[in-house]
Amino acid sequence: MNKADLIEQMAQAAEISKSAAERSVDALINAVKASLRKGEEVTLVGFGTFYAGLRAARTGRNPRTGEAIEIKAAKTPKFRAGKALKDAIN
């Protein structure tokens, strides 16, 4: 399922227009991004939790030259599924 499929399914389920569903999806995505940028978690009870994880700095290798390179520490978005979501797919 891609974003367009999700929008179409939401529009049908909520009996709203596709443009309203698209605005809703975009608003949700933007709210999650803004919260993660601030270091906050976003918890949707029964669905899961979005949070920012930290990846430590490390040494990597350039695949062409084999030269060692330093890779900076970074924040990465992560998702932990909730119990209801886990139960729904099993």
C-alpha positions as CSV (number, residue, x, y, z in Angstrom):
1,M,0.0,0.0,0.0
2,N,1.3,3.4,-0.9
3,K,0.2,6.9,0.2
4,A,-2.4,7.2,-2.5
5,D,-3.9,3.9,-1.6
6,L,-4.0,4.9,2.1
7,I,-5.7,8.2,1.2
8,E,-8.3,6.4,-0.9
9,Q,-9.0,3.8,1.8
10,M,-9.3,6.5,4.5
11,A,-11.7,8.6,2.3
12,Q,-14.0,5.6,1.8
13,A,-13.9,4.5,5.5
14,A,-14.5,7.9,6.9
15,E,-16.9,8.9,4.1
16,I,-15.0,12.1,3.3
17,S,-13.5,13.5,0.1
18,K,-10.1,12.3,-1.1
19,S,-8.7,15.8,-0.7
20,A,-9.8,15.9,3.0
21,A,-8.3,12.5,3.6
22,E,-5.0,13.7,1.9
23,R,-4.9,16.8,4.1
24,S,-5.4,14.5,7.2
25,V,-2.6,12.2,6.2
26,D,-0.3,15.1,5.5
27,A,-1.2,16.7,8.8
28,L,-0.5,13.5,10.7
29,I,2.9,13.0,8.9
30,N,3.9,16.6,9.6
31,A,2.9,16.4,13.3
32,V,4.9,13.2,13.8
33,K,8.0,14.8,12.0
34,A,7.8,17.9,14.1
35,S,7.5,15.9,17.4
36,L,10.4,13.7,16.5
37,R,12.5,16.7,15.6
38,K,11.9,18.1,19.1
39,G,12.8,14.7,20.7
40,E,9.3,13.8,21.7
41,E,7.6,10.5,21.3
42,V,4.3,10.1,19.5
43,T,2.1,7.4,21.0
44,L,-1.1,6.2,19.3
45,V,-2.6,3.8,21.9
46,G,-3.3,0.4,20.3
47,F,-1.2,1.2,17.2
48,G,2.3,2.0,18.4
49,T,4.9,4.6,19.3
50,F,7.1,6.7,17.0
51,Y,10.4,7.9,18.6
52,A,13.8,9.1,17.6
53,G,16.6,6.7,18.3
54,L,20.3,7.6,18.4
55,R,22.9,5.9,16.2
56,A,26.4,6.2,17.5
57,A,29.3,7.5,15.4
58,R,31.3,4.7,13.9
59,T,34.1,3.9,11.4
60,G,33.1,2.7,8.0
61,R,34.8,1.8,4.8
62,N,34.6,3.4,1.4
63,P,33.5,0.5,-0.8
64,R,35.6,1.7,-3.8
65,T,38.9,2.4,-2.1
66,G,38.6,0.5,1.1
67,E,39.7,3.6,2.9
68,A,38.4,4.0,6.5
69,I,35.9,6.9,6.9
70,E,34.2,8.4,10.0
71,I,30.4,8.2,10.0
72,K,28.8,10.8,12.2
73,A,26.3,10.1,14.9
74,A,22.7,10.5,13.8
75,K,19.1,10.5,15.0
76,T,16.9,7.9,13.2
77,P,13.1,7.6,13.3
78,K,11.9,4.3,14.9
79,F,8.5,2.7,15.4
80,R,7.5,0.3,18.2
81,A,4.2,-1.6,17.4
82,G,1.5,-1.6,20.1
83,K,-0.1,-4.8,21.4
84,A,-3.4,-4.2,19.4
85,L,-1.5,-3.9,16.2
86,K,0.6,-7.0,16.9
87,D,-2.6,-9.0,17.7
88,A,-4.4,-7.7,14.6
89,I,-1.8,-9.2,12.3
90,N,-1.3,-12.5,14.0
